[in-house]
Amino acid sequence: MKPFKKLRMKMIEADADQKFLSQYLCVSQSTISNKLNGVCNFTLEEMYDIMDALNIPYEEMCEYFPREGKSNQKSPAKKRKSA
């Protein structure tokens, strides 16, 4: 599954492609592609700017920008190391 699934769906809904985001954020289209594919991370400022561009409430940031771009809903709990 591709990272940032919910963000990608919102981009389609808003008719915003990678070219639009790259122009909005003043970065290259390959930079946007790398970030959407989890090669490198979005900055906090970029996340807020994208949320502004796509009319996403700030309270939903973790839904659109989950850790490592993937939803953890089905992930098992991490095990603690024994001392």
Secondary structure, 3 states (H helix, E strand, C coil): CCCCHHHHHHHHHCCCCHHHHHHHHCCCHHHHHHHHCCCCCCCHHHHHHHHHHCCCCHHHHHHHCCHHHCCCCCCCCCCCCCC
